Amino acid sequence: MFLHPTVRKRLYQFTRIKRGYYSFLIMVALIFLTFILELLIHSRAIVVSYQGELYFPTYTSIKSGQTFGLDYQYETNYRELAQKFKEEEKGDWLLMPIVPFNPYENDFSLEENPPNPPSWENRHFIGTDTSGRDILARLFYGFRVAIYFSFALYITTSSIGILIGSLMGYFGGWFDMIFQRIVEIWTSIPTLYLIIIMAALVTPTPYLLLFILVFAGWTGMTWLMRAEIYRERSRQYCEAARSMGASHWRIITKHLLPNSMVPIIAAFPFQMVGGIGALTSLDYLGYGLPIPTPSWGELLQQGQESFDFAPWILLAPSGATIFILLLFTFIGEAVRESFDPKQVVLYE
């Protein structure tokens, strides 16, 4: 293997912590599903065989009803098309996803008005919301939005925090003092009030929310990296590199950062929890992503208002949120224990 023996040892220790290891495998599987979600949950067919020709509507352009012999020009309703093929018995067929609904689709074909309870017959496995949209579809697509958003938030805040924190810890002196005061002032910015003000002025978008959260949240990683670099710069290997004429950039990137990555790795699962929690909370309060973007917070808000007559709307996102946050928490505990710098320290 090309991994350093120390890294292999840490990974082995991680696999020995079963709760965190299995949580990691489940999370990897769920994230993988987000890449192929349209093949599992969508209103478009995966493949259609019509008059001897194959069509793949999921990842291609919109196919109008006239393409398959229907009398309309807008996008094909593939559930109706499946019924048509079944009645005609001409050898045409199609394959639908497990959940044949997209997260934006209002299903008013049922006898009762929404919200509709869970039904295997109607393929709404955990019911519909107050607008007739499939809850399972909105849960999974909402998870994809939340996980991508949280990952982008972590990468951006960590990059800024690592850069500024490393410079503060390495140079110290007046440079460190000035940025300490800047960071202290920055941490006093009320993030929620800032988002409320921005939401009142413009329609929130994922990029706007990401910008605001990065604008107010990069300071956490800065303090962490400052402390790590400040501690590592006094080590003998750093002094040796400096005496050999290594530049500041080389000392920071080639020597200090590789020996300061453990806290960054250990913080990743907990920052993902924070990102998902922040987005869900903002959506719940109505200051998050614009409607009808799939969102756990929006489902929680719906569920609270309709719990008396449609409890499944609240129970589904509540259970999903708790489950995902527990997975990340277990992963974080296992990473923190297996990558504990007190067990082994790497100097290069």
N, C-alpha and C positions, 0 to 999 in steps of 0.2 A: 504494500500500500504506500501511497505518497504522503500520507498524513504523518505528522510528527508523533513520536511515541507518547508524548504527553497528551496530545489531542486524542489519540486512540484510547488512552487510559480514561480520560474524562468521558468520552462517548460510551465506553464500556460501563462506567459507573452510572451513566444516565440510563442505560438499558436495564440495569439492576433495580432501579426505582420503578417498579411496575406501574404504579398509578400514573406517574408522569409519562412513562414510555407509551403505555396504551392510549393515554389521552393524546399524545403526539401523533400516533398512528391514525386515530380517529379524525383528528384535525386535518392531517394531510389528505385523508380520503375525502373529507368534506370540501376542502379547497380544490381538490382535483375535480370534484363534481361541478364546481362553479364554471369550469372551462367547457364542460359538455352539457350544461344545464338545459340548453334548447333541445337536446335529444331526449331528455327525460320529462321536462315540464314545458309544454308550449302548445299553442293552438294550431301550429302548422304540422303537417305530416312529415315524418322522417323520410319516407320514400313513397312515391305513387307510381303504380304501373297502370298506364292508360293506353289502350290500343297498341300494345306491344312496345311502348316506349316508357323509359324510366325517367322520373322527375325527382329532384331532391329539393323540396321547397324550403327546408329549414335554414340553410345558409346561402340561398340564392335569391334572386330578385322575386318580387311579388308575382304570384301567378293568379291571373283573373279567373273568374268562374267559367268564362268562355273557353279557356284552355282545355277544360275537362268536360265540355259539352253542356255547361249550365247556362242559364239565360240572363246572366248579369256580368258586368265588366269590372266590378270591384273585387277585392281579394277573396279567394275561394274559402268557403266555410268547410273545412276538411272533415268535420264530424258529420255534416249533412252529406258530403260527398261519399263518405264511407257507407252511410245508409243507402244512398243511391246505388252504389256498386253492389251492395248486398241484395237489393231488390231486383236489379236488372240481370244479375247472374251471367254476365258476359265474359267473365274471366279477369276483369279489371279488379285491382285491389290496392290497398294502401296500408301503411303501418304508422299508427299514431304513437306519440309518447305515452308514458305511463299515466301522467296527468295531462289530459288534452286541453288545457286552458293556459292562456298566458296571464301574467300578473295584472294586466291593464283591462282585461276583458270583463264586461258585465254580462253575466249569464241570466237572461230573463226568460229562458225557455222552460223553466220549472213551473209547476202549477202554483206554488206558493210564492209570495213576494219575499225578497231577501230581508234579513239574513236567513239562510237555509242551513239546517243542521247537517252534520256529517252524514254522508250517504255513499255507500260503495256502488249502488246502482247508477247514480248520477255522476260518479267519478269525482265527486267533491269529498275527498277522504276525510277532511277535518272541517268541512262546511264552507260557507261563503260569508263575506262580511256584509255590512249594511248596504253596500252598493252592488252586491251580487258577484263580487270578484272572489276567485278561489283563494282561500287562506293559505293552503299549502304552497301554491305558486308564489304568493306574496312573501311567505316566510323564506323560501329558498332564494328568491331573487333579492329580497331584502338582506339576507345574509351575504350575498355576493357584493352588494353595494357597501355594506358595513365593513366587510373584511378588506376590500380593496381600499376603501377610504382610510381605515385604520392603518393599513400598511403604508400608504402614501404619507399619512401624518407622521408615522414613526420614522420613515426614511428622511423626510424633510427636516423635522425637528432634531433628529439625531445628527444629521449632517451639519446643521448650523451649530448645534451645541458642542459637537466634537471639535469643530474648527476653532470656535471662540474659546472654549474651555481649555483646549490644548495650548493655545497661545498664552492664555492667562497663566496656566500652571508652569509653562516653560520659561517665559520671560520674567514673570513676577514683577516686583518693583512698582514703579508708577503706572506701567501698563496694566498690571493686575488691579491696582487700586482704582483706576478710572473705570475699568469694566465692571468691577464689583459694584460700584455705585450705580452704573447704568443698569446692570442686571437687577439690583434691588429696586430701582424705580420701575423697571419693566414688570416685575412680578406683582406690583400693586395695581396694574391695569385690570379692571373688572371685566373678565371675558364675556360673561353672560350679558351684561349691559351693552357691551360693544356689539354683540350679535343682535340684540334686540333693536338697537339703533340702526344697524345696517339693514336688518330685515324690514324695518319701517320705510327705509329709503328705496331699496331695490329688492327685487325678487331673489331669495336665496338660491344659490346654485352650489353643486358640490365643490367647485373651484373656489367660490367665495368663502364657504364655510371652512375649507381647508386652509385658505390664506389667513383667516381670522384666528383659527386655532393654532396655526404655526406661529403667527405674529405674537400670540400671547403665551405659547407653551414651549418655546425653545430653551427657556432658562433652566429647566430641570436637568437636562443632560449637560448643560454647561457647568453647573456646580459639580456634578459627578466627575466629569472629565478633568476639571481643574484640580480636584483633590487627587485623582489618580496620577496625573502627569506631575503634579508638584511632588508627590511621593517618589515616583520613579526617577525623576531627574537627578536625585541625590545618590542614586545607585552607582556602583563602581563602573559598570559597563557603559553608562552614559558619560562618565568622566573620561573613560578610555577613548570612546569615540570622539569626544571633544578634543582630547589631546592629540589625536591622530589627524586633526584638521577637517573632520566631517562638518558639513554645513548644518545650519539650524534645521532646515527642511529635512535633510536626511536623518538627523538624529530623531526628529519627531516622528517621521513616517516609517523609518526602518527599525528603530529601536524602541522608542517610547510607546507608540500606539500598539504594536503587537503584544506588548506586555501589559497593556491597559484594556484589552478587549473583553476580559471576563465580566466586568460590571455592565458593559454595553450589551453583551449577549444575555446576561441574566435579567436585564431590564426589559428586554424585548417582549416577552409574554405579558408582563404587567402593563406595559405601555399599549399593547394591543387591547387589553381589557379596558384601559382608560379611553382609548379611541372609540371603541364600540359603545361603551357606556355614554360617552359624550354625545355621539351622534344620535343614539336612541333617546336620550334625555331631551335633546333639542327638538327632535321630531315629535316627541310626546307633548312638549310645551307649545308646538306650533311654529317654532323658529328654525326648523331644520330644512330638509329637502322639500322642494315644491311638490304639491299634489299633482299627479297621482304616482309619484315615484314610490316603488315598493319600500316600505320602512317598517321596522319593528315598533318604533315609537308611535307611529300613526295607528298601527293595529292595537297597541296598548291603550291609546286614547279612545279609539272606537269601542274596545272591549269594556272600558270603565263605564262608558255611557250606556251600553246595552247589556250589561251583565245580567240584569234581572230576567231578560227574555232570550238572550243569546250568549250564555257563558263561555261557549267554545271560542269566541273571538278573543277573549282575554286570556283564557287558559293556554292557547297555542303559543302566542308570542312570549308569554311569561315563562313557560316551560323551556322554550328555545333559548331565550336570553340567559336563564339560569344555567342551562346545560353548557352553552358555549363559554360563558364566563368561568364556569367550574373547570372546563377543559384547559383553558389558558392558565388558570390559577395552578392547577396540578402540574402543568408543563413548567411554569415558572418556578415552582418549588423544587422540582426535580433538577432543572438547569442550575438553579442557585446552589443546590447541594453538591451536584456533580462537578461544577466548575468553581468550587470554592477555592480561592487563591491561597488559603491557609494550608490546603492539602499539598499543593505542588505549585511552584513558581517557575516560570520559564524566562531565562535570561539569554539573550542572543546579541 
